[in-house]
Amino acid sequence: MAAITTWIAHVFLSVLFSLAYLSVIRGRLDQDYRDQLLSSAQKDKDWLVSIRRQIHENPELCFQEHNTSALIRQQLDQIGIPYSYPIAGTGIVAQIGSGSKPVVALRADMDALPLQELVEWEHKSKIDGKMHACGHDAHTTMLLGAAKLLNQRKDRLKGTARLLFQPAEEGGAGASHMIREGALGDAEAIFGMHIDNGSPTGSITLVPGPVLAATCFFEAKIEGVGGHAAGPHSTVDPIVAASFAILALQQLTSREADPLHSQVLSVTLIRGGSAFNTIPPYVEFGGTLRSLTTDGLHKLQQRLKEVIKGQAAVHRCNASIDMKEEEFPPYPAVFNDDSLHQHVQKVGRLLLGPENVKVGKKVMAGEDFSFYQELIPGFMLSIGIRNEGVGSIHPPHSPYFFIDEDALPIGAALYTALAELYLNENEHSILHQIF
C-alpha cells in the first residue's frame, strides 16, 4: 500500500513538474513572439511617421480620398501585396496569406473632417477647412504597417488576412458601400481600432457588448399661417407649435425609455422668422437621435415622428419630418462580440502587458464599423494616444487634436497579432468542418 502511495505521489509530482515546465516554455515562446513583433514594428517607425504625416497634411473628406488611396496603393505595390481597387470609390482591400480559410478582416478608415486645424506644427493640414481630427490618418497608417508586418510573416499565417482601407466613415456609411462591393469576402471575423485621447500611449481599452450608439439625424418643418404679431388670432403660430414639440420630445428619453437603456435626443438647431413684429409662416428644427441598441433607435425614430406631428396638429399646424437618410444614413449600434473580446484581451496582454489592457467606457458616438458587425462577429477596440508631453490630450473633432506618433508602431503590431493569432487559433475549427 505504501509503495502504491509513493508511486501516486511520484506521478503527481511528475505531472506538476511537466505542467510547470510547459508553462515556462510557453511563457518564453510568448515573450519571444512579443519581442520579435514589437521590435519589427519599431524598426518601421520612421516610415510609419512619414506616411501618417503625408496623409495628415493632405486631408480628404468622405468619398474624396483619392490621394490617400493612391498613397496606400503605392506602398502596397512597393511591399508586394496584392489588392483590389476601387472598392466603394476610393477603398482598397489587400489580401495576405494562403488565400484559403479561415479568413479574418482588419479595417481602417481614411477620411478627414471639414474642420480648420489650429495646431501650429510643421506638418499642419495644407488644405483650408479640412483636418484629420479623428485619427483616421493614424488608423490608416497602423493598418499599412500591419500589412508590411503580415507580409513579412505570411508563411506563418494559417489562413488569410483581408485588410480593408475604407472611405467615408464620417457620416457617409462607407462600410455599407464596402460590404455591397464584396469587401468582406469570406471573412468570418473583423477587428478595428480607434484612437483614444483618454488612455496613455501603450495601452488599450476594451468593452464587450454594446459600446457605441446607433445614430441618426432629423429635420422637422412645422407650417402655420404667418401674419402681424399684433394680431396673433389671425395667424396659426408655428413657433408655439414648434416650442411644444421640442419640449414634448424631451419626455421620450425621460419618461418612455428604460433608464437602463441609454438614449439621447438632442435638438440642436432652430430656424424661424426674421422680424420682431411678424409671426413666421413656418419653423424648422433638427437634431440627432442615439441609442445603444439599434432597435432602440428605430423606436425613437417612430415616436419622434408621432410627437412632432401630434403637437403640430394640436396647434392647428402641419408637420413634415426628414430623417436625412440620403445625406446621413443611420448607423447601427456597435456591439462587440464576447468571444472576440476574449481574443483581443489575450493578445493585448501578451503584447502590452496585463496592466495596459483596461476596461473601456461606452460612448454615445456612432461608428459605421457596426455595418460589418451586422454580418459577422466584430470587435472595435480603443488604442491610447494620450501623452501630455507632446500635446496629445485633446478629444477627436477638436481643431487642437494631436496624436502621439509613438502609438503608430504599437497599433501596427497589435493589428498584426490580432490577425495572426486569430488564424492560428481558428485553423483547427476549419479542419473539423472539413472532416
N, C-alpha and C positions, 0 to 999 in steps of 0.2 A: 504493500500500500504506500509506504514511504517512497519507494522507487517511482511509482506512478505519479505521486505528488511532485516529486523532484523533476520528473520528465515534463509534466504540465507547466511547471514554473519555468523550466528552461525554454520550452516552446513559446510561452507567453513573452518572456524577455527577448527572445529572438525576433518575434513579430514586432514588438515595440521598437527594438533597435533598427529593424528593417524600415519601419514606417518613419522613424526619425531620420534615417539615412536618406530615404527617398525625399523627405521634406526638405532636407538640406540641399540635395541635388536640384530639386525643383526651384528652390529659392535662388540657387546660383544661376540656373537657366533663366529665371525671370529677371534677375539683375543683369545678366549678360545681354538679354533682349532689350531691356530698358536702356542700358548704357549705350549699346550699339545704335539703337534707333535715334535717341536724343542727340548723340554725337553726330550722326549723319545729318540730322536736321540742322544742328548748329553750324555745320560746315557750309550750309546753303544760306545762312542768314543774310549775308551781304546781297546775294542775288534776290532773296525774298524782299528785302527792304527796297531794293531798286525797282522791282516790279510793282510793289504796293505804291511807291511814290509816283511812278508813271501813271498809274490808274487814278491816284488821288488828284494829281494836277489836271487831269482831263476828265472830269466827271460827266456822265451822260445819264439822262433821265430814262424812264421806263420805255422799253422797246426802241430806244435810240442808242443802244450800247455798241455801236458799230466799231469804234476804235478799240474799245475794251475787248470786244470779241476777237478782233484781228490780232491784238497783242497776245491773247491767250493761245490762239491757233498758231501763231508764230513760235511761241515757246513749246507747245506740244510737238510741232514739227521738228524743232531742234532736239528735243529729248527723244523723239522717235516713237511717239504714242499715237495710235490711230484714233480717229474721232469722226463723228457725224455732224454735219453742219449744212445748212441752217436748221435749227430746231426752234420753233416759236420766234422766228425772225432773226434774232441775234444769238440764240442759245447754242450751246455745244454739248455733246455727250461723248466723252472719251471712254475707252474701254481698255482694261489692263487685266491680264491673266490668261487662263486657259480657254476662255470663251464658252465654257460649259458651266452647268450648275454645280453648287449654289451660286447665286448672283446677289451681290449686295451693292446698294447705291449710296453715294455720298453727294451732298448738294451744297452749292454756294450761290448766293445771289450777287448780281453785278451792278445794279442800277443805283444812281445817286438821288439826291433830293433837290427840289427847287429852293435853295437857301443860299444866302450870301455868306461865305466864310469870313469870320472875323479873327481867326488865329493868324498872327503875323509870323510866318516862318518861311524858310527857303522854298518849300515845296507846297505852298498855298495853292488853292484852286486857281487855274488860269482862266476859268470861264465865269464871268459875272453871273450871279444869281443861281449858280449850281455848286453843290458841295457833297462830298461823301461824308455825311454827318451821321450815318448809321452803321458805319463799319463794314459796308459791303466790299470796299476795296480790300480790307483785311481778310474777309471771308474768302474772296476770290483768290487772293494770294496764298492763303493757307491751303486751299484745295489744289492749287497749282503745285505748291510744294509737296503735297501728298502724292500728286501724280508722279513727280520725279522720284520720290522715295519708293513708291509702289512699283514703279518700272524697274528700279534697281533690284527689287526683291521679287520680281514677277515669277521667277522659277520656284519660289516657295509658296505662292498663292494656291490654295486648294479650291480654286473656283475662279470667279470673275468679279472684278470691281468696275462699276459704272460710275463715272464722275460727271455730275450734272452742273454745268455752268449756266445758271438760269437768269433770264431777264425779268424785269418788271415785278419785283416783289412789292414795291411801294405803291399799292393801290391798283396795279394792273392785273393782278391774279396770274402772273406769269407761269406759276406752277401748273395751273389748269391747262394752259396752252401747251406746255411741255408734255403733259400727260397725253393730250389729244394727239400729239405728233409722235407718240411712242417712246418717249424718253426713258421710261422705266424698264422697258424690255421685259426680261424675265426676273427682274429684281424681286426678292422676297422680303427685303427689309431695307430701310433707308435711315441714314443719320445726317443731321445738320447741326450747325452750331451758330451761336450769335454772341458777339462781344458783350461784356458786362462791366460797366464802369464802377459798379459797386463792389466787385471782388478783385483782390490783388492779382497781379500778373503771376502766373504759375499755378493758379487754382482754377477749379471748375465748380459749378453748382448744378444740381440735378433735381428735377421734380417728376415723380411718376404720376400718371393720370393726367387730369386737366391742368394745363399750365398757362396757356394763352387763350384769349377770348375769341369767340365768334363775333364778327363785327359787320356793321353796315352803316350807310348814311341815308338821310332822308331830307326832303324839302317839301314843305306844305304851302299851299296858297289858299287863303280864305278870302272870298269875294263877297262884298256887300254892295251898298249904294252910297257913293260919296256925296258930299254937299258941304254947305257952310256950317261951321261949328256953332254958330248962333242958333241954328235950327236943327238940332240932332233928331227931333221927332220926324223930320222929313228924310232922314237918311237911314241906312242899315249899316251900323258901325262895325267894320271888320276888326278894328283894334280891340274893342271889348271882347269880341268873339275869340280872337287870337290869344288874348290875355287869359281868358278862362281855359282855353285849350291847353296852353302851356302849363298852367297850374295843375290842371287835371292829369296831365301826363306824369307829373311827379309821383302820383299815387300808384302808378303801375309797378314801380320798384319798391315803394314803401309799404303798400297795402295788398298787392296781388302776388308778388314774387315771394317764394320761400326765402326767409332771411339767411338760410344756409347755402342758397344758390346765388352766387354773385352775379348781379346785373347792373348795368349802367344805362341811363337815358339822359343825355345832355343836349339841351337846346343851346346852340352856340351862335346863332345869327338871327337877326330880325330886321326886316326891311318894310317900311310902311310910311307913306306920307312925306311931304316936303314943305309944308307950310304950317304955321302956328294956328291959323284960323280956319283950316279946312280938314274935314274928315275924309280920308282917302277911300277910293273905291275897293282897294284890296290891301292885304298884308301878306308878306311871305316870311316864313321862318324855317329853320332847318337845324340839323344836328346829327348826332350819332347814337346808335344802339349797340350794346355789347353784353355778351353773356358767356359764362364759362362752359355752357353746353350749346351745341348747335340747335337742338330742339328748343331750348330756352329763347334763343334769338328769334326763331320762327314764330313763337307765341307772342313775343314782344312786338314783332312787326305787325302781326294781326291786330293786337289790341291798340297799337298806336293809330292805325287807320280808323278803327272804330271810334276811339275817343275824339280824334280831331273832327271827323265827320259829324259825330253826335253833338259836340259842342257848337260847331258851326250851325247845325240845324236848329238847335235851341235858340240861337241868337239871329235866326232868320237869314243866315248866310249859306253859301255853298263852299265846299272844300274839295280840293284835289291834292293828292299826295303822290310824290315821285320818289321812289326808293333808290333812284340813281344807279340802278343795276348795270346799265350800259357803261356808264363812266367809271363807276366804282363798284365792281362786282362784290357781293357779300363774301366774306371769308368764313369757313367753318372754324370750329374751335380746334386748337392744337391739343391733342390727347396723346401723351407719351405711353407707349407700350410697357407693361410691367416687366416682361422677360428681357426686353432690350435695356430697360433701366438697370437691371442686374448686370448685364454685359458692360454697359458704359461705366458703371460703378467699379467693376472689377478692373477694366482697362485703365480707368483714371487712377485708381490706387496703385496699380503696377507702375505707371509712367511717372506720376506726380507725387505719390505717397499718400497714405490714408488721410493725413492731416490737411491735404489740399483738395479733397473731394468733399464738398459740403452740400447740405440741403438748400435748395434754392427757394425762391418765392414765386407764387402765382402772380401774373400781371394781366391787366385788362387790355393790353395792346393786342393787335392782331398780327398774324403771320400766315402767308399762303403756303407754308410748309404743310399746313393742315390738309391741303388737297391730296398730297401724296398719302397721308395717313388714312384717308378715306378708302384707299385701295389696298395698302399693305401696312404692316406694322412699321412704325417710325419712332424716332426719338430726337428731340431737339434739346441740346444742352447749352449752357452758358459758359463762356470762357472768359476768365478775368483779364482785364487790361488796366486795372487801377494802379497808378504809380504817381504819387503826388510830386515826386522829384522831377518828372518830365512834363507835368501838367495834364496827365491823363486822369481827369477827375470829373469832367462834365458829362451829362447824360446824352444819349442819342437824340438827334434832331435839334441840338443846340448849335448855334453858329460858332461856339467855342469848343466844340467836340474835338478831342485829340486822342491819338492812340499811342500806347506804349508798344513800340515795334519789337520789343523783346518777346511779345506774345506770338509773333509770326511763326518761328520755328516750333514753338510748343504746339500751336494749332495744327501745323503740318504733320508733326509726329503723332498727334492724337487722332487725326483723321486716318492716318496710315494704320495705326494699331487697331482702331475700331473695325476697319475693313478686314485686315489680315487675320486677326484673331477670330473675328466672326466666321470667316470662311473656314478656318481650321476647325472650329468647334462644330460647324454645321455640315462638314463633308460627310460625316458618318450618317446623318439623317437622310442624305440623298442616297447613299448606298443602300440603306434599309428600304427606301421606297422602290429602288430598282429590283432588289432581290426579295 
